[in-house]
Amino acid sequence: MRWSNLFVPTLRDAPGDAEAPSHKLLLRGGFARQLHSGHYSMLPLGWRVHQKISEIIRLHMDAMGAQEFHLPAMHPARIWKQSGRWDVMGDEMFRLQDRKGSDLALGMTHEEVFATHGVEISSYKDLPQQWYQIQLKFRDEPRPKSGLLRVREFYMKDAYSFDIDEAGLDKSFDAYHDAYVQIFKHLSLPAVPVEASSGAMGGSGSNEFMVPSDAGEDDVVMCADCGYAANVERATSALAEVSDDAPPAAPEIFDTPDVRTIKALAEFDGGAAADRQIKTMVMVADDEVVLALVRGDHGLNEQKLSDGLRSATLRPASADEAQKALGALPGSLGAVGVDGIRIVADLALQGRTNMTTGANIDDKHYRGVDLARDVAVTEWLDLRTVTAGEPCVNCGTALEIIRCIEAGHIFKLGRKYAEAMGMSVLDENGDKRVPIMGSYGIGVGRAMAAIIETHHDDNGVIWPVAVAPFEVSVILVSLRDDAAVAAGEDLYTQLRQRGIDVVLDDRDARAGVKFADTELTGIPWRITVGPKGVAAGMVELTSRATGETVEVALADVVDQVAATIEAARIPDGADPIYR
């Protein structure tokens, strides 16, 4: 490819609303342009990178025996209603009607569609099956931001496994886990597998692959010593044992005028320290009022509560809803003596006595509360949010909380979708069995942005060779020197013949402009062909990653560059699957 023929609209400065480094560099480097909020056009350089990422994913999927599909992006409402997710997905689902008034949706994900095709599997002998596609997804994000990290339209590799039993699902899940580890190594992404919530997907197990980055939106709890890692929505930690005095014979009510917060009660004369308070939150889960109890110095993790309740929707109750349920306004709420309402308490409260909590009378609290005696807890669950510095549950080391980008997510879905779509197979005894499914996703555009977040400097992107739009840029310093131009053209031809993805910068522009564009767009290697060097039989070879420039004999540079690039196409530690 010749740069003079390329459409690469580079910018000196990024637009003011671009904050994440990847967003700035995607725009400045001419990789992408926003059409409207959350929807990006991928320009030629960006699409080359996007396709290379897709191809690496595809190679690993094919290597593990997965079969590629291409399914419709527009779905009939019928299949989403059949699975029960038509209402669950809420406003994030793009919905429309055709000319006949039939309800349709733009696919957010494809569990229902794949399971619909799965009904044609009739025997256990046809299992396991591994199916995947790289297809557009649509999600009406309320606040698209950070370029390709949070958008409304994006390509995803979504794969689905079908097995006869849980043991088969475990094997498939592990195979995808291992494939993902290798994919992210090939992409030069330091992705860490962590325990995660399955959210609206449902299922029994879930791992996310997280890339540490300040541009991320997820917090991951990590232990530097033993390697424990979990999304805050799943993380737990060890807590110091608490010793309580014996409680009085019954809770004692006392006045707490104008006390509305945990902190205020801790500072109130006759109040209690935060770790000796019960924080009561009135929540609404699938239209049912639920009380969630945590220790006063702990925060409620709403995703943990939602997962524990297996609720499709969860929100805090309004002040009016709380008053209607318990008779008091927030700040004086508690669960002592409450019946007829589901009460879910955090494990850190189990066995606690002599606690203080709201009395469900405005400006009054109870002291001397014994959880086992005074509160009719329906379920004990892990509900609290882990904070930095708490001891690791495995080894006791102080935990860190690191901001990350979610680059991939794998789920054990169970039989929810297979059953809803009417899938069944005959087992070895001739009995009907519903297959069990797994779901495995990687966002291609998000991976592209994550690579930039991980590989850039002040001058631009530093693409790993495996995904770079071009592996080498041959720069003609002057178009007015026939010998230098001929040498550059010859190098360009030889590199192409050697299978190197090369661009010849033959623009009639200053060398400094060409160097800056090559750095901004992140091309890993630059060969500078100038009149003086060619006259001496030499060219300059520059590494984008290190900035180091060396002189190489014109006769040797093709062999040297070809060998270097061949070795770099598979990063250290990655499985050489496509050699």
N, C-alpha and C positions, 0 to 999 in steps of 0.2 A: 504494500500500500504506500502511496506517495502522500506526504502531508499536504501538498498543494491541492490534492483532490479531496481531502478530508473536511468534514464539518465538525470543527472543534472550537466552539465559541467561548474561549477562555475569558475570564474577568479579572481585572486587577484587584477588586475588592468584592467581598460577598455582600449580598443584601443585608440590610440591618436586622431583619427578623430571623436570620440564620444564627443559631447559637452553638449547636453541637459542632465540633470540628468536622465530622463527616458531612454534615449538611452544608457547611461552608465550602468544603473542598469539592463536593459533588457539583455544586453550582459554579465555583470558580474554575474548575478543571474542564467544564463543558461536558460533564458526564450525564447530567439530567437537568430538566427544567420543570417547574411546577406549572401545571395547567390550571388547576384550582385546588382549593384546600384539601390536602390528603391524596391528591392524584398527580403523579409525576410521569412526564414523558421521558423515556430512556433514550438518550441520544447515542450516536454510533459508538463512541468510546465506552459509554456506560453499558450499552447492550453487549459489547464484546466481553466485558468483565462478567456481566450477568450470565451470559451463555457459558463462560468457562467455569463459573461456580456451579451452574446447573449440570454441566458435563461431569464434574468431579462427583457430585451427588449421584448422578445417574450411573456412573461406573461402579460405585460401591453398592448401589441397590442391585444392579445386574449381577455383580459378583456374588451376592448372597442368595441369588436365585429369585429375586423379586421380578415381577412382570409389569411392564409399563402400560398404563391405560391413558386415555384422554377423555375425560367425562365433561358433560355440559356444565357451564358456569351458571345457567339459569335453571332453577328447579321448580317443579310444581309444589304448591303449598301442601298438597296431599301427603307427601312423604314426611314432611316435617311435623305435620299434625299426627301422623301415624306413630312417630317416635316420641311425641309429646314435647317437642322443642319449639314448635311454632310460636307459642306464647312465652316460653322461657327466655328465648333470645332477645325479646323486647325490642328496644329502639335501635340496637346495633345491627339488626337485619334490614337490608334494603328490600323493600317489598313493592310490588307493582301488580298491575292487572293487564291481561291481553285484551284484544278487541272484543272478545266474547265475555269479558268480566271474570275470567278465571284468575284466582290468586296465584302469584308467582313470587319467587325470591331469588336474589343473586346469592350464590353459594358462599357461605361463610366457611364451610368445611364440608366434607363429603362422606361422613359415616353412613348417612342414610342411603346415598346413591350406591356406594360400594356394596352395602348390605343387600340392596335391591337386586344387584347382579349376583350376589351370593346365593340367591334362592335356586340358581341353576346347578349348584353343587349338591349332589344327591347321596354320595357315599363317603364314609370315613376314609376310604382308600384314596379319595381325591384331596385329603387334607394331610399336611398343612398347605395353605395357600398364602403367598405373599404378593400383594398387589400395591402398585404405587402410580402416582402421576406427578407432573410438575405443571400446575394449573393456576389460573387467576382465582383469587379469593376477594370477597368484598365484605367490609365491616364498616358500619357507619360510626366511626370513632367520634365521640363528642368533641375531642380536642386534639386533632392531628397535630403532630409537632416533630421537631428534630429530623426533618428530611425523611429518609426512608425508614427510620426507626419506628415511627407510629403513623401509619397511613390508612387510607380507606380502600385502596385497591393494590393488591400485591400478589406476586407469585409465591407459591408454597409447594414444596415437595411434601405431599401427604401420602403416607403408606399405611396399609391395613393388613393385619395378619388374621387368619382364620384357623383355629385349631379345634380338635375334638374335646380337649380337656385342659384343666389348669396347668398340668405339667407341660403340655405342649405350648401353652401361652407363655409360661416362664422361659421356655427355650427360645421362642421367637423374640420375646422381650430382650433377653440377653444378647441375642444375635444383633438386633437393632442397636442396642446399647454399644456393643463393640464396633459396629459399623460407624456409628456416630462419632465415637472416639477417633476413628481413623479419618473420617471426613473432615473433622475440624483440625486434625493435624495437617492434612493436605492443604487446608485453607489457611494454615499458619495462624489459627485462632486458639488462644489459650483457654479453651472452654472447659469448665469444671462441671462434672455431673453432680447434681444436688437433689435431695429429696424435695418433692413439690406437691402442691395441691392439685387435684384433678379438676376442681371447679365445676363448671357446667357440663364438662365432658363426662363426669361420673367415672366409676371404675374403682378398682382396688389398689392400684399402684401407679406412681407417676414420678418421673425424673425430668428435671430441666437441665439443659446444658448452658451454663452461664459464663459470659465473658466479662471479667472485671473492667469497668469503664465508668468514669464520672457521668457519661452521657446516658447511662442506663436508667431504668425506672424501677428495678427490682432490688431489694435488699437481701443479701445472702449472709447467713450466719456461718462462719468458718472457724475451724480450730487449726492453728498452725502446726500443732504437734501430731495429732492422730489422724488428721485429714477429714474429720467430720464436717459435712457441709449440707445445709438445708436452707431453702427459701424461708423467710420469716413466717410465711403462712403455714409452715410445717415444723419449724425448728423448736427444739426444747433445750433445756439446760438443767444443771443440777442446782438445787437451792439448799441453803443452809437449813438445818433442822431448827424448828422454833419450839420453845418450851412455854406452855401456857399454864397459868395458875388455874386451880379448880374454879369453875363458875359458881355464881350464886344459885340458889334454888330455882330462880326464875329471872328472866331478863328484867332490868330496871329501866323505866322510861325516865328521861330527863329533858329539860328545856335547852334548846340550842337556837336562840333567836338570831336570825339573819345568817346562820351557818348554811352554806350552800355547796361547799366543795370539800374534797378530801383534805386539802391544805388548811382550810379554815377550821375544820374540826380538829386537826392535829394541833393547831395553835390555840384552840378554845380551852379555857380553864375547865378542867373536868372532862375534856375530850379524850382522844386516843391517837397514838402514833399511826402513821399511814399503814404500816404493816400489821396493825391490829384493828383495822377497819375492813368492813365488807362493802365493796363498791357494787351497787345494784343498777343494772342498765335494763331498761324496758326495750325489747326489740320486737319487730314484727317479721316472722318467718312464714312465708307462704300464707299471709293473711291471719296467722295465729300469733297472739301475744305470748311472748316468752320472756322470762326473767333470766338474765345472764349475770352471774356473780363472780367477781374476781377480788383478790386482795387489794386493799386500797392503794398500795404502791405499785400495782401492776396495771398494764393496759390490756384491754380486751382486743384480741385479734379476731375481727369479724369473719375472715375466711375460715379460720378454725371452727368458729361457731357454726357457720353455714355448712361446712363439711360434716361436722358432728351431727347436725340435725338433718343432713341430707336435704336441705331446703333449696328450692330453685331460686327464690328471691329472699333477700334479707335487708332490713333497714332499721335504723333507730326509730322508735315510736316518737310521735310529736308530744309536746307537753300536755296537750289535751288528752291524747290517747293514754299517756301514763297516768294522768289524774283519774281518768275513767276506770282504769284497771286497778289502781291501788289506793285511790282516794287522796293523794297528795301530789304536790308538784315535785319535779326533779330537784334533788338536794336534800330531800327528807324521805327518800324511798328505801324500802327494805323488803326482805322476804320472810320475816318472822311471822308465823301464824298464817301465812298466805296459803290458800288452797284453791283448787280449780284452775290454776295457772301452771303451765309447765315451767319448772325451775331447773336451770342447768348451771352447775357450779364448777369452777376450776379446781383441778387436783390439789393446788397449793392450799386450798381451804379445808381439805379433808382432815377431819380430826381436830380442827381448831376450836378452842373455847375462849371464853372471856373476850369476845369480839364486840365491836361497836358498829352499829348500822342504823339507817333511817327507820323511823317507827311508822311510816305511812300516815303521819300527821304532820302538817306543816310546822316547822320549827321545833320538832321533837325527834330524839334519837333513843335507841336502846343501847345499854351497855350490859356486859355479862352474858352475851349470846353464845350458846353452845350450838354449833352447826348441826350436830347429830340429833340433838334434842328439840331445837326450836325452829329448824328450817326443813321443810319437806322436799328435799332435793330429789328431783326426778332422775337426773343423769349427772354423773361426774365425768368431765372431759378436760383435756388439755386446751385451755382457752387463752392463756396469757401470751403476750408478745415478749419474746426474748430480747434483752438489751445487751449492748456491748459490755464486756468485762465479766459477765456471769460465767461460772465454771462450766466447762464442757461436760456433757452428760457421760461421756466415755472415759475421759482422762483427767478432768478437773482443770485443764488449762484455761486461762481467760479467753473468752470467745471474741472474735472480731466480727464486725458487720461491714460488708463491702458492697458498694453499689455496682450492679451488673446489668448487662444486656442479655436478655433471653434469646439465645441463638437457635435452640432446638428444644423439643418437648416430646416425651414418649409416655404413653398411657397404657395401662391394662384396663380395657373398657368393660370386660365382662360380656354378658349375653344380652344386655339392654337393647342394642340396635338389631342384632341378629333376630332376636325374639320378636321385636316390634315389626320387622319387615317380613316375618314369616319364614325365616331360614330354618331348615332342619335337614339332617342327614341320617342315613341308617348306619348304626354301628355294627360291630362284628357279630352281634347277636340278632341283628335285624330289627333292633328297636330304634325309634326316632330319638335323635339327640340334637339339641340346639348348639351350634358351634359357638366358641368363645373368641372374642375379638381383641385386638390391640390396635392402637393408632399412634402414628409416629410422624412428627412434622418438623420441617426446617423452612424458615422463611428465607428465600433467596436474596431479596433486596435487603433484608435486615442483616443477613450474613455479609453482604457487600459493605454496608455501612459499618458493621462491627470490625471488618478488616481495616477500614480506613481509620476508625477510632484507635485501633491497636498499632497501625503502621502509618505514621505521618510525622512531619516536622514542620518547621516554620515555612519551608519552601513549597510544601505540597504533600501529595500522597507518596508513599513508598510501597508500591504493590509487591507482594510476593510473586515470584516468577510464574507460579502455577495459575494465577488469575489475572495477571497484568494484561492490559489491552494490547500491548505489544511488548515483546521481550527485549528488543533492541531498537534503538533509534540511531540511524546513520545520519550524521549531520554534515551537510556540505557547507563549509565555512564561507566559500565564495563561489558564486556561479560564473564568475568571470575567468576562472583558471581552468582551462580545458583538461589539463592532466589530473587535477584534483577531482573535478566532476566525473571524469571517466573512472578514476579509482573508486570513488564512492558508488557509482552505478555498478561497478563490477563486484564490490563487496555486497551490495544489496542483492544482486542476482545470486551470488554464491551462498549467502545466508538463507535465502528462500529455498534454494536447491537442497540445503541441509535440513530443511524442516523447521527453521527458526522463524518465529512470528516477528517480522521486522518491518519498520516504517522508515522510508527515506525522506528526510526533511530537506526537500528541494525548493523550499520557498525562497523568494527573493527578499530576504529579511536579514537584519543584523544577527550575527552569531549569538549575541547576548539574549536576544528574544527567543531564539531557538533553544538555547540552554535552559532558559527560565520555563518555557512551555514543557520541555521534557521533564524537568524536575516537578513542576506543578502536576502534571498528569501521571507522574510516578513510574515512568518506564525504567525497568531495573538496570539496563546497561546502555551506555551512550558511546558510540564510536565517532570521534571528531576527525573529519578528513579535511585538512587544510593544505594550502599550496606549499608552505615551507616543509611540513612534515612529509608530504608525498614526495617532494624533491629529494628528501633524505631517506625515503623508503620506510617511513614511520607514520603511525596514527596514534591518537590518544584514546585510551579506554577508561571510562569513568563508571564507578559503581554508584548507583543512586542510594543504596543503603548506607554506605560508609562515606561517600563523597571522595573517596580516594581515586586519583587519576594516575595512570602509568602509561609510559610509551611502549608500544608493541610494534614489532616489525609488520609492515603491511602484508607480507607473505604469510605471517603466522596468525594473524588476528582472527581469521574465520575459524580455524581449528581451536584456538583458545576459547573463543566465545561459545562455540558450539558445545565444547566439553563442559564449560562452566554452567551453561543453561541446562544441559541435559541432567547434570547432577542436581541443580537447584529446583527442577520441576517437582521433585518429591522431597519435601523438607525432612530434616533429620528426625528419625523416630517414626515416620509414617510408613505404612505398609506399601511397598512398590507394586500396587495392584495393577497398574497399567503399563508395566514394562514387559 
